[in-house]
Amino acid sequence: MRNLILFTSIFLIFYILSSLAAAAADTLNSGQNLTDGDTLLSAGNTFALGFFSPDNSKNRYVGIWYSNITVFTVVWVANRQSPITAQSTGALKLTSTGSLLLTSNQISTPLWSTAAAAAAPEGSFVAQLLDSGNFVVRRNDSNVSGEFIWQSFDHPTDTLLAGMKFGPDLRSGLSRSLTSWAGPSDPSPGKYTMAIDLEGVPQLIIKSEWAMVWRGGPWNGAGFVGAASELNYDTVSYMSYYRATRYEIYYSYDNVRGVVTRVVIGGDGMDRHLIWFDPPGYWGVLWSGPNDACDRLSACGAYSVCDISKYPSLCSCLPGFESNSGACVRTRPLRCDVADGFAAVNRVKLPDTSAAMMEGELDLESCRERCLRNCSCTAYARANVTAGGRGCIMWSSELTDMKVFTSGGQDLYVRLAATGGGKKNKSWIFIIVAATVTLLLIASFICFKKLRRAGRAEGNSHSEQPALRWNDELSNKFEVSKETSSDFFLFQFSQIAEATENFAPSNKLGEGGFGPVYKGKLLDGQYIAVKRLSARSGQGLEEFKNEISLIAKLQHRNLVRLLGCCFEGEEKLLVYEYMSNKSLDLFLFDPNQKAKLDWATRFQIIEGIVQGLLYLHKHSRLTIIHRDLKASNILLDDDLRPKISDFGMARIFSSNESELNATNKVVGTYGYISPEYAMKGHFSTKSDVFSFGVLMLEIITGKRNSGFHQHGSSLNLLAYAWELWRERRWVELADDSLGRVYPLDELSKYVHVALLCVQERAVDRPSTSDLLTMLISDNAHLSYPNQPAFFMVEMAARVRSSPISINKSHSLNEITITGIDGR
């Protein structure tokens, strides 16, 4: 009996110890080591963690592999850049601070480690291999799923497993991307990385080192639109989903019906979705890409689509475009003031979205209307093809990297001139023709009446002579094309003098650094604005020619229109369309006028300025840098819509010229010029972005940047905004005249965007296209701004002691720098 009791006791003790050992097989406790030869097994015996060597290699690595399939398949590697050599012995340890350390007996420093948690008593942490393949570190007393101090799923290698999040964590900065092995026997990071790119509208990409080689496109609710090929097997193996929040953007999937799948980026740059078949025991390829010549990035040029079924002639121009010297160009140019149409291009991979923007709640018709209202919009498409198709993507740049699919893909709506955009064009043609005939009849009647009046007169005075058309000689001299100059006039000085009542003080609209501006009225009743260049202004013939050749070529609703010019003797005059509300500064900085600028109007002004800048920087024939963007150079029409003016200091660059340029003659206005331009003479489109950031803060606050140090201890408005932003008191920046009638989230976003624009380093500032996306989209990712450039006041002190000429006018805001040497 005694022996039976003893045997039973021994059996029970052995059983309990065995159970504890089995329960602990997936766990590493604080202070424990996992040595070469030991493994952790997940609870369902799905995955194992331990030491391994790749085929044809003697190096040792800590990794995770499938434990229940016959083909040895590694899904994660810890020390992929620091192998344990054949002469060494390694050990994996969990420290009392929750840090994992991989050490070698021949090296004193760890080969690989994870970040430590806050100090805690011994035994507070455990490392556990879950049945999902996730290796996690958690507190010993926490059984709550997701409360992990560290997890391997946040640091993938070349494989995506079910339940993993693929895409950036915006709070921690983790990329959660996949990088290929360097070779079959070398798990170190290879040449190819698959990631979700956040530029513009997020999209799936594969890049080779730093260059993109393939685009999977944006997520459209059903999948990544550029990965639309059919699966190789007719089986439902996994369910995909995609999430985009302010904290993270990721793709993930769950296996269904007990199947085993994984996604791998290979050393050949291929994205493969694999499924395990047992029997017979092998990995089958569900889908792979890129897989044909049309998958190569930008296989065809801009406005061209690739169709593999038309091999070997793969590329063809979009509707409304034609081939010209190997490039697809519009058959008819777009005009913002014409009711353009759209052509549907079916079953395509959507164009590159790195410069596109997304609106999450618009239906397709609203998206079409929004695109038509944006002069820069070139195309639109649904953002989500499921659940009624809510949301849309809009492009404001060239359409590139498109491919036709035999099934799948998406419909793209390409903007065309009114005569090339679908069924509605016939009615538009009729309307335009009828309107044109009517206008011609009216014009003929007016001309007939004027000729009769002129015939009855005993002689026309000099002032009644009509303005001359821009002739060939002047076109060549001022580099204005005949096409542009057809609506451009050379006025006589006497005409301008009569129109302005001999430049009467009562007609004076204001005065800038280059001279006064007058209101005038021509004989036909048209109101004009005349800039009379002062002989002391410093704007000589070159600046005069520059402004003429620039503005005469530009056509955009957010740029002021130049009607003509006059130069007789010492007189140089520019004739513009008249803006009844004059300039922005007269509203913004006048306590009696600023209340007319409510929040919606200020947003309209901000957006319009960006639209105009985007046209200058990207969508005009040449890249144009304004170099003097400020409140007094923003004119307002009857509806308070903005128009950028004063191009006397602008610079033009062709597409093959470098954007970064230098000059020894720095021009601009205190408080608006960027630091790299003021101190070194370097200017680029990012210089205009800086000026816009200053202007945006002025529009938000109703205060000038120049002289703002008088309002407190801050050097200027930029420093003040930065101080309030860091202290989370940005709501105090809002202009008091707004009466707190504005959305707080919009105010926060606009201050954030403005601070991104005025960062000290030009490379940190957003591009103009990114600016538009940030302002319009509700889903745009905004990085945390760096400290702005606080150089202005100090620089001004140095400039005042320098031997240069400064043109002063009615306010500090209008001081124009004309001769700072770049250093």
C-alpha positions in Angstrom: 0.0 0.0 0.0 2.8 2.3 0.9 4.5 1.6 -2.4 1.3 2.3 -4.3 1.0 5.7 -2.5 4.6 6.5 -3.3 4.2 5.6 -6.9 1.1 7.6 -7.2 2.8 10.7 -5.7 5.8 10.4 -8.0 3.4 10.1 -11.0 1.4 13.2 -10.0 4.6 15.2 -9.4 6.0 14.1 -12.8 2.7 14.9 -14.4 2.5 18.4 -12.9 6.1 19.2 -13.8 5.5 17.9 -17.4 2.4 20.1 -17.7 4.3 23.2 -16.5 7.1 22.5 -18.9 4.7 22.1 -21.7 2.9 25.3 -20.7 6.2 27.1 -20.6 7.4 25.9 -24.1 6.3 29.1 -25.8 7.7 31.5 -23.1 11.0 32.9 -22.0 11.1 34.4 -18.5 13.2 37.3 -17.2 16.7 36.2 -16.6 16.3 33.0 -18.8 18.6 32.2 -21.7 17.6 30.5 -25.0 20.7 28.8 -26.3 21.6 27.2 -29.6 19.6 24.0 -29.9 16.7 25.2 -27.8 13.4 26.3 -29.3 10.2 28.0 -28.3 7.0 26.4 -29.7 3.8 28.4 -30.0 0.8 27.0 -28.2 -0.8 25.4 -31.3 2.5 24.1 -32.5 2.3 26.4 -35.6 5.5 28.3 -35.2 8.9 27.8 -33.6 11.6 30.2 -32.6 15.3 29.3 -32.3 18.7 29.2 -34.0 19.1 28.3 -37.6 21.5 28.4 -40.6 20.3 29.1 -44.1 21.2 26.6 -46.9 24.9 26.7 -47.8 25.8 29.0 -44.8 27.5 28.3 -41.5 26.3 31.5 -39.9 23.7 31.2 -37.2 20.6 33.4 -36.8 17.7 33.7 -34.4 14.5 33.3 -36.4 10.9 32.2 -36.5 9.7 29.4 -38.9 6.7 27.2 -39.4 6.9 24.1 -37.2 4.0 22.1 -38.7 4.9 22.0 -42.4 7.4 19.8 -44.1 9.3 22.6 -46.0 11.6 24.6 -43.7 10.3 28.2 -44.2 11.7 31.1 -42.2 9.3 34.1 -41.7 11.3 36.4 -39.4 15.0 37.0 -38.5 16.2 38.9 -35.5 19.9 39.4 -36.2 19.8 39.6 -40.0 22.6 42.1 -40.1 24.7 40.6 -37.3 25.1 36.8 -37.8 26.7 34.5 -35.2 29.8 33.1 -36.8 30.5 29.4 -37.0 33.2 29.7 -34.3 30.8 31.3 -31.8 27.9 30.2 -29.6 24.9 32.5 -29.2 22.3 33.0 -26.5 19.0 34.9 -26.4 18.2 36.5 -23.0 15.2 38.5 -21.6 16.5 41.1 -19.1 14.7 42.4 -16.0 13.9 45.6 -17.9 12.1 43.8 -20.7 14.8 44.0 -23.3 15.8 41.0 -25.5 19.6 40.6 -25.9 21.3 38.3 -28.4 24.9 37.7 -27.3 27.9 35.7 -28.5 30.6 34.1 -26.4 33.3 35.8 -28.5 31.9 39.4 -28.5 31.2 41.6 -25.4 28.5 43.7 -26.9 25.1 42.4 -28.0 24.7 41.3 -31.6 21.0 42.4 -31.5 18.7 43.9 -28.9 15.3 45.5 -28.3 14.5 48.7 -26.4 14.1 48.4 -22.6 11.0 49.2 -20.7 10.9 51.1 -17.5 12.8 49.4 -14.6 10.7 46.8 -12.7 11.3 44.0 -10.2 12.9 40.7 -11.4 10.4 38.5 -13.2 8.1 41.3 -14.3 8.4 40.5 -18.0 8.0 37.5 -20.2 8.7 36.9 -23.9 6.2 34.7 -25.7 5.8 33.2 -29.1 2.2 33.4 -30.1 0.4 31.0 -32.5 0.1 33.9 -35.0 3.9 33.9 -35.4 4.3 37.1 -33.4 7.1 37.1 -30.8 6.1 39.5 -28.0 7.5 41.0 -24.8 4.8 41.7 -22.2 4.4 42.2 -18.5 4.0 39.0 -16.6 0.8 40.1 -15.0 -0.8 41.3 -18.3 -3.0 39.0 -20.3 -4.6 41.7 -22.3 -4.1 41.2 -26.0 -2.1 44.0 -27.6 -0.5 45.4 -24.5 3.0 44.5 -25.7 6.2 46.3 -24.8 7.8 45.0 -28.0 6.6 42.7 -30.8 8.3 41.1 -33.9 5.2 42.1 -36.0 6.3 45.7 -35.7 9.7 44.8 -37.2 9.0 42.5 -40.2 11.8 41.2 -42.5 10.7 39.9 -45.9 7.4 38.2 -44.9 3.9 39.4 -44.1 1.8 36.9 -42.0 -1.9 36.9 -41.4 -2.7 39.5 -38.6 0.4 41.6 -39.2 0.0 45.3 -40.0 1.8 46.4 -43.2 2.2 50.1 -43.3 3.5 53.0 -41.2 2.7 53.7 -37.5 2.6 57.5 -37.5 3.0 57.7 -33.7 6.1 55.6 -33.3 7.6 56.2 -36.7 7.8 52.5 -37.5 7.7 51.8 -41.2 6.5 48.2 -41.0 7.7 47.5 -44.5 9.1 44.4 -46.0 12.8 44.1 -47.3 14.0 41.2 -49.3 16.9 38.9 -48.3 20.2 39.8 -49.9 20.4 36.2 -51.2 19.1 32.6 -50.7 21.9 32.1 -48.1 22.0 35.6 -46.7 19.1 37.1 -44.8 20.7 40.5 -44.5 18.6 43.4 -46.0 18.6 43.1 -49.8 17.9 45.4 -52.7 14.1 45.6 -52.7 11.7 47.1 -50.2 7.9 46.9 -50.4 6.1 49.6 -48.5 3.1 52.0 -48.4 4.2 55.3 -49.7 2.5 58.3 -47.9 3.3 60.9 -50.6 0.0 62.3 -51.8 -2.6 59.5 -51.7 -1.0 56.5 -50.0 -0.1 53.7 -52.4 1.6 50.3 -52.5 5.1 50.5 -54.0 8.3 48.4 -54.4 11.5 50.4 -54.5 15.1 49.3 -55.4 17.3 51.0 -52.8 16.0 54.5 -53.2 14.2 54.4 -56.6 10.7 53.2 -57.1 10.4 50.3 -59.6 6.7 49.3 -59.3 3.5 50.8 -58.1 0.6 48.7 -56.7 -1.5 51.9 -56.6 -3.9 53.1 -53.9 -6.3 51.0 -52.0 -9.8 51.2 -53.6 -11.9 49.3 -51.0 -11.5 46.0 -52.9 -7.7 45.9 -53.2 -4.7 47.8 -54.4 -5.8 48.9 -57.9 -2.5 48.2 -59.5 -2.4 44.6 -58.3 -5.6 43.6 -60.1 -4.5 40.4 -61.8 -6.7 37.3 -61.3 -5.5 34.7 -58.7 -3.9 31.6 -60.0 -6.1 29.4 -57.8 -9.9 29.5 -57.6 -10.0 29.5 -53.8 -11.0 32.0 -51.1 -7.8 31.9 -48.9 -7.8 35.2 -47.0 -9.8 38.3 -46.3 -8.0 41.6 -46.8 -8.6 44.9 -45.1 -7.1 48.4 -45.1 -7.2 51.1 -42.4 -6.1 54.8 -42.5 -6.4 56.8 -39.3 -4.5 59.8 -37.9 -2.3 57.3 -36.0 -1.5 54.6 -38.6 -2.0 53.5 -42.2 -1.9 49.8 -42.8 -3.0 46.8 -44.9 -3.6 43.4 -43.2 -5.4 40.1 -43.9 -6.8 37.1 -42.1 -6.6 33.5 -43.3 -9.9 31.7 -43.8 -10.9 28.0 -43.6 -7.7 27.0 -41.9 -5.4 27.7 -44.9 -1.9 28.9 -44.5 -0.7 31.9 -46.6 2.1 34.4 -46.5 3.3 37.4 -48.6 7.0 37.6 -49.5 9.2 40.2 -51.2 11.8 38.2 -53.1 15.4 39.0 -53.9 14.3 39.4 -57.5 11.9 42.3 -56.6 8.8 40.2 -56.9 5.8 40.5 -54.5 4.4 37.0 -54.1 1.3 35.8 -52.3 1.9 32.2 -51.4 -0.5 29.4 -50.2 0.5 26.1 -48.6 -0.8 22.9 -50.3 -0.7 19.7 -48.1 -0.8 17.2 -49.7 1.4 17.3 -51.8 3.4 19.7 -49.6 4.5 22.8 -51.5 4.0 26.6 -51.6 1.8 27.6 -54.5 1.8 31.2 -56.0 -1.6 32.8 -55.6 -0.5 36.1 -57.2 2.7 37.7 -58.1 3.9 41.0 -59.5 5.3 42.8 -61.3 4.8 40.3 -64.0 4.9 41.9 -67.5 6.4 44.8 -69.4 3.6 47.1 -68.5 4.2 46.6 -64.8 7.6 48.4 -65.2 7.3 51.8 -63.6 6.3 54.4 -66.2 6.7 52.0 -69.1 5.0 54.6 -71.2 5.3 58.4 -70.8 2.9 61.0 -69.3 -0.7 60.8 -70.6 0.0 57.4 -72.1 -1.4 54.0 -71.2 0.3 50.6 -71.5 -1.6 47.6 -72.9 0.2 44.3 -72.9 -2.4 42.8 -75.3 -1.1 45.2 -78.0 2.5 43.9 -77.9 4.9 45.0 -79.3 3.2 48.4 -79.6 2.4 48.7 -75.9 1.9 52.5 -75.5 -1.0 54.7 -76.7 -2.1 58.2 -75.9 -5.1 58.9 -73.7 -8.3 60.2 -75.5 -7.8 63.9 -76.3 -4.0 63.5 -76.6 -1.8 62.8 -79.7 1.8 61.7 -80.1 4.2 64.5 -80.9 7.9 63.6 -81.1 7.4 60.6 -78.9 5.4 62.4 -76.2 1.6 62.6 -75.7 0.4 66.2 -75.9 -3.1 67.6 -75.8 -4.9 68.1 -79.1 -6.5 71.2 -77.6 -5.2 73.1 -74.6 -7.3 73.4 -71.4 -8.8 76.8 -70.5 -9.9 77.3 -66.9 -12.8 79.6 -67.9 -14.2 77.1 -70.4 -16.6 74.2 -69.5 -14.1 71.4 -70.0 -15.3 67.8 -70.3 -14.0 64.4 -69.2 -13.2 61.2 -71.1 -13.6 57.9 -69.3 -10.7 55.5 -69.5 -11.8 52.0 -68.4 -10.1 49.2 -66.4 -6.8 50.9 -65.8 -4.3 51.1 -63.0 -4.8 54.6 -61.7 -2.0 57.1 -62.4 0.8 57.8 -59.8 -0.9 59.3 -56.8 2.2 60.8 -55.1 0.9 64.3 -56.1 -2.8 63.6 -56.0 -5.3 64.3 -53.2 -8.3 62.4 -51.8 -11.7 63.6 -50.6 -13.3 60.8 -48.6 -17.0 61.8 -48.7 -17.6 63.1 -52.2 -19.7 61.1 -54.7 -18.6 60.8 -58.3 -20.6 63.8 -59.6 -19.5 66.0 -56.8 -15.9 65.0 -57.5 -16.4 66.0 -61.2 -17.7 69.4 -60.1 -14.8 69.9 -57.7 -12.3 69.0 -60.4 -13.9 71.5 -62.8 -13.6 74.3 -60.2 -9.8 73.5 -59.8 -7.9 74.9 -62.8 -5.0 72.5 -62.1 -7.1 69.4 -61.9 -6.3 67.0 -64.7 -8.3 63.9 -63.8 -10.4 62.2 -61.1 -11.5 58.7 -60.1 -13.4 56.9 -57.3 -11.5 56.4 -54.1 -13.6 53.5 -53.1 -15.3 51.2 -55.6 -17.3 49.3 -52.8 -20.2 50.4 -50.7 -21.6 52.8 -53.2 -18.3 54.2 -54.3 -17.9 57.1 -51.9 -14.8 59.4 -52.0 -12.7 60.5 -54.9 -9.1 61.0 -55.9 -8.1 64.1 -58.0 -4.9 64.7 -59.9 -3.3 68.1 -60.4 -0.2 67.0 -62.2 0.9 64.8 -65.1 -0.9 61.4 -65.4 1.8 58.7 -65.4 2.3 54.9 -65.0 -1.1 53.7 -66.3 -1.8 50.1 -67.4 -4.9 48.5 -69.0 -6.3 45.3 -67.3 -8.4 42.7 -69.1 -10.4 42.5 -65.8 -10.3 44.6 -62.7 -8.7 48.0 -62.7 -10.7 51.2 -62.4 -12.3 53.9 -64.5 -10.3 57.1 -64.8 -11.9 60.4 -65.9 -9.4 62.5 -67.8 -10.0 66.2 -68.3 -10.2 67.4 -71.8 -10.9 70.7 -73.6 -14.6 71.3 -74.2 -14.6 69.7 -77.7 -13.1 66.5 -76.6 -14.8 65.3 -73.4 -17.7 63.0 -74.2 -21.5 63.3 -74.9 -21.9 66.8 -73.3 -19.5 68.4 -75.8 -22.1 68.8 -78.6 -24.3 70.9 -76.5 -21.3 72.9 -75.3 -20.2 73.5 -78.8 -23.6 74.8 -79.7 -23.7 77.1 -76.7 -20.2 78.4 -77.5 -20.9 79.0 -81.1 -24.1 80.8 -80.4 -22.4 82.9 -77.7 -19.6 83.7 -80.1 -21.9 84.8 -82.9 -23.9 87.0 -80.5 -20.7 88.6 -79.2 -19.5 89.3 -82.8 -22.8 91.0 -83.6 -22.5 93.1 -80.5 -18.9 94.0 -81.3 -19.7 94.8 -84.9 -22.5 97.2 -83.7 -20.2 98.9 -81.2 -17.5 99.3 -83.9 -20.0 100.7 -86.3 -21.2 103.3 -83.8 -17.6 104.3 -83.0 -16.7 104.7 -86.7 -19.8 106.9 -87.3 -18.9 109.0 -84.3 -15.3 109.3 -85.5 -16.4 110.2 -89.0 -18.5 113.1 -87.7 -15.7 114.5 -85.7 -13.6 117.2 -87.3 -10.5 115.5 -86.3 -9.5 112.9 -83.7 -7.4 114.0 -80.8 -4.2 112.2 -80.0 -5.9 110.7 -77.0 -8.6 109.1 -79.1 -6.3 107.0 -81.1 -6.8 103.3 -80.4 -4.2 101.2 -78.6 -1.9 99.4 -81.0 -1.7 95.7 -81.4 1.6 94.1 -80.2 3.6 94.0 -83.4 6.3 91.5 -84.5 9.2 93.9 -83.6 7.9 94.3 -80.1 7.1 90.6 -79.8 10.7 89.7 -80.6 12.1 92.4 -78.3 10.0 91.4 -75.3 9.9 87.6 -76.0 6.1 87.6 -76.2 4.6 85.1 -78.7 2.2 86.1 -81.4 -0.4 83.8 -79.9 -0.2 85.6 -76.6 0.2 89.1 -78.0 -3.1 88.9 -80.0 -4.9 90.2 -76.8 -2.0 92.4 -75.7 -1.9 96.1 -76.4 0.7 98.8 -76.7 -1.0 101.9 -75.2 0.0 105.5 -76.0 0.9 107.6 -73.0 -1.8 110.2 -73.8 -4.4 107.4 -73.6 -3.3 106.4 -70.1 -3.0 110.0 -69.0 -6.6 110.6 -70.1 -7.9 107.4 -68.5 -6.3 108.3 -65.2 -7.2 112.0 -65.4 -3.5 112.9 -65.7 -2.7 110.5 -62.8 -4.9 112.4 -60.4 -4.2 111.8 -56.7 -7.9 110.8 -56.3 -7.3 107.9 -58.6 -4.2 106.7 -56.8 -4.8 103.1 -55.5 -1.5 102.7 -53.7 2.2 102.7 -54.0 4.7 99.9 -54.0 8.4 99.7 -54.2 8.5 100.3 -57.9 6.0 103.2 -58.1 2.4 104.3 -57.7 -0.7 102.4 -59.0 -3.6 104.4 -60.5 -7.2 103.5 -61.4 -8.2 104.4 -64.9 -11.1 104.2 -67.3 -10.7 103.7 -71.1 -12.9 105.2 -73.7 -14.8 102.0 -74.1 -15.7 102.1 -70.4 -13.3 99.4 -69.2 -11.6 100.0 -65.9 -7.9 99.5 -65.6 -5.1 99.6 -63.0 -1.9 101.4 -64.2 1.4 100.8 -62.6 3.6 103.9 -63.3 7.2 102.8 -62.7 9.2 105.5 -60.9 12.5 106.5 -62.3 14.0 106.0 -58.8 12.3 102.6 -58.3 15.2 100.5 -59.5 13.0 98.7 -61.9 14.8 99.2 -65.2 14.1 98.0 -68.7 15.1 94.4 -67.8 12.5 94.2 -64.9 10.0 95.9 -67.2 10.6 93.4 -70.0 10.5 90.6 -67.4 7.1 91.5 -66.1 5.7 91.8 -69.6 7.1 88.6 -71.0 6.0 86.7 -67.9 2.5 87.8 -67.3 1.5 88.0 -70.9 2.1 84.2 -71.1 0.2 83.3 -68.0 -3.5 82.4 -67.9 -5.0 81.4 -64.6 -7.9 82.7 -62.5 -5.6 83.3 -59.5 -3.1 85.4 -61.5 -3.7 89.1 -62.4 -4.2 89.7 -66.1 -1.9 92.1 -67.9 -3.7 94.0 -70.6 -0.8 95.9 -72.1 1.9 98.4 -71.6 3.3 101.8 -72.5 6.8 103.1 -72.8 7.5 106.6 -74.2 10.7 108.4 -73.3 11.3 107.9 -69.6 7.7 106.6 -69.0 7.2 102.9 -68.4 3.6 101.8 -67.5 1.9 98.5 -67.1 -1.8 98.2 -67.6 -3.7 95.5 -65.7 -7.2 94.4 -65.2 -8.8 96.4 -62.4 -9.5 94.7 -59.1 -12.2 96.6 -57.3 -11.2 95.5 -53.8 -7.5 96.4 -54.3 -5.0 94.4 -52.3 -5.3 92.0 -49.4 -3.2 94.1 -47.0 -5.8 96.9 -47.1 -8.3 94.5 -45.6 -6.1 92.3 -43.5 -4.3 95.0 -41.5 -7.1 97.6 -41.3 -9.1 97.3 -38.1 -12.2 98.7 -39.9 -11.9 96.3 -42.8 -10.6 93.0 -41.6 -14.0 91.9 -40.2 -15.1 91.5 -43.9 -12.7 88.6 -44.1 -14.6 85.8 -42.3 -13.1 82.4 -41.9 -14.5 81.0 -45.2 -13.2 84.0 -47.1 -9.8 83.6 -45.6 -9.7 80.0 -46.6 -10.8 80.9 -50.1 -7.9 83.4 -50.3 -5.4 80.9 -48.9 -6.5 78.2 -51.3 -6.5 80.6 -54.3 -3.0 81.7 -53.6 -1.8 78.1 -53.5 -3.6 77.4 -56.8 -1.8 80.3 -58.4 1.6 79.3 -57.0 1.0 75.7 -58.1 0.4 77.0 -61.6 3.5 79.1 -61.6 5.7 76.3 -60.1 4.4 73.3 -62.0 1.7 73.7 -64.5 2.7 76.7 -66.6 5.0 76.3 -69.6 8.0 77.2 -67.6 8.8 77.1 -63.9 8.3 80.6 -62.5 9.5 81.7 -59.0 7.7 84.9 -57.9 10.3 86.0 -55.3 8.1 88.7 -53.8 4.9 87.1 -52.5 3.3 89.3 -49.9 -0.1 90.6 -48.8 0.2 93.8 -50.9 0.8 91.7 -54.0 -2.4 89.7 -53.6 -5.2 91.5 -55.3 -8.9 90.8 -54.6 -11.7 90.8 -57.1 -15.4 91.6 -56.5 -15.9 88.3 -54.7 -12.7 88.6 -52.7 -11.0 85.9 -54.8 -7.3 86.4 -54.8 -5.0 87.1 -57.8 -1.2 87.1 -57.5 0.3 90.3 -59.0 3.6 92.1 -59.4 6.0 89.8 -61.4 8.8 92.3 -61.8 11.2 90.3 -59.7 10.0 86.8 -60.8 12.5 84.4 -62.5 11.7 81.8 -65.2 13.4 78.4 -65.6 12.9 75.8 -68.2 12.2 72.1 -67.3 15.9 71.1 -67.8 17.3 73.8 -65.5 18.1 73.2 -61.9 15.5 74.6 -59.5 18.1 75.7 -57.0 19.7 78.9 -58.2 21.8 81.6 -56.7 22.1 85.4 -57.3 24.2 88.2 -56.0 21.2 90.6 -56.3 18.7 89.6 -53.6 15.2 91.2 -54.0 12.2 90.9 -51.9 10.4 92.3 -48.8 11.5 92.2 -45.2 9.6 89.6 -43.3 8.7 87.5 -46.3 12.1 86.4 -47.9 13.4 83.0 -46.9 16.7 82.7 -44.9 18.6 80.8 -47.6 17.7 83.6 -50.1 18.5 86.5 -47.8 21.8 85.1 -46.5 23.2 83.2 -49.4 21.2 84.3 -52.5 19.8 80.8 -53.0 16.3 80.7 -54.3 13.9 78.0 -55.5 10.2 77.2 -55.4 10.7 76.6 -51.7 11.5 80.3 -51.3 8.0 81.1 -52.5 6.7 78.4 -50.1 8.4 80.2 -47.2 6.8 83.5 -48.2 3.4 81.8 -48.5 3.8 80.4 -44.9 4.4 83.9 -43.6 1.5 85.2 -45.6 -0.7 82.4 -44.3 0.1 83.3 -40.7 -0.7 86.9 -41.4 -4.1 85.9 -42.9 -4.8 83.7 -39.8 -3.8 86.3 -37.2 -4.5 89.6 -39.0 -1.1 90.8 -38.0 2.0 91.8 -39.9 5.1 89.7 -39.6 7.4 92.7 -40.0 7.4 94.7 -36.8 5.6 92.1 -34.8 8.2 92.2 -32.1 6.4 95.3 -30.8 3.6 93.0 -29.6 5.6 91.0 -27.1 8.9 89.3 -26.4 8.8 87.2 -29.6 11.1 88.3 -32.4 8.4 88.2 -35.0 5.1 86.6 -35.9 6.9 83.3 -36.8 8.5 83.1 -33.4 5.2 83.9 -31.7 3.3 81.3 -33.7 6.0 78.7 -32.9 5.8 79.5 -29.2 2.0 79.1 -29.0 2.2 75.9 -31.1 4.6 74.3 -28.8 2.5 75.3 -25.8 -0.7 74.0 -27.5 -2.1 77.5 -27.3 -2.5 77.9 -31.1 -6.1 79.0 -30.7 -4.8 82.3 -29.5 -3.4 83.0 -33.0 -6.8 83.5 -34.5 -7.7 87.1 -35.5 -10.0 88.7 -32.9 -12.2 90.0 -35.7 -13.2 86.4 -36.5 -15.2 86.4 -33.2 -14.2 82.7 -32.6 -16.5 81.7 -35.5 -14.2 79.0 -37.1 -13.7 75.3 -36.8 -10.9 74.6 -34.3 -9.6 71.6 -36.3 -9.2 73.8 -39.4 -7.5 76.5 -37.4 -5.1 73.9 -36.0 -4.4 72.4 -39.4 -3.7 75.8 -41.1 -1.3 76.9 -38.3 0.4 73.5 -38.6 0.7 73.9 -42.4 2.0 77.5 -42.1 4.7 76.4 -39.7 5.8 73.6 -42.1 6.2 76.3 -44.8 8.5 78.5 -42.7 10.9 75.9 -41.5 14.5 77.0 -41.7 15.8 74.4 -44.1 14.3 74.6 -47.6 14.4 70.8 -48.0 12.0 70.4 -45.0 9.3 72.6 -46.5 6.5 71.0 -48.5 6.2 71.4 -52.2 3.4 73.5 -53.6 1.4 70.4 -54.7 1.8 68.9 -51.2 0.6 72.3 -49.8 -2.6 72.0 -51.8 -3.2 68.5 -50.7 -2.6 69.4 -47.0 -5.1 72.3 -47.2 -7.9 70.6 -49.1 -7.7 67.0 -47.9 -9.0 65.8 -44.5 -6.7 62.8 -44.6 -3.4 64.4 -45.4 -0.5 63.4 -43.2 1.3 66.4 -41.6 4.7 65.9 -40.1 5.7 67.8 -37.0 7.3 71.1 -38.0 10.9 72.1 -37.1 11.7 75.4 -35.6 11.0 78.3 -38.0 13.7 80.7 -39.2 13.9 83.6 -36.8 16.5 85.5 -38.8 14.5 88.5 -40.1 14.9 91.0 -37.3 18.6 90.3 -36.8 19.2 90.4 -40.6 17.3 93.6 -40.9 19.7 95.2 -38.4 22.7 94.1 -40.4 21.1 95.3 -43.7 20.4 98.7 -42.3 24.1 99.1 -41.5 25.1 97.9 -45.0 25.8 100.3 -48.0 22.7 99.4 -50.0 19.8 101.4 -51.5 16.4 100.8 -49.9 13.2 102.1 -51.4 10.8 103.2 -48.7 7.1 103.7 -49.1 4.1 104.1 -47.0 4.7 101.1 -44.7 7.4 98.9 -43.3 5.7 96.0 -45.1 6.6 97.6 -48.4 10.3 98.1 -48.0 12.0 96.3 -51.0 15.5 95.0 -50.8 17.4 95.7 -54.0 21.0 95.0 -53.3 22.0 92.5 -50.6 25.1 90.5 -51.6 24.6 86.7 -51.1 27.1 85.1 -48.8 
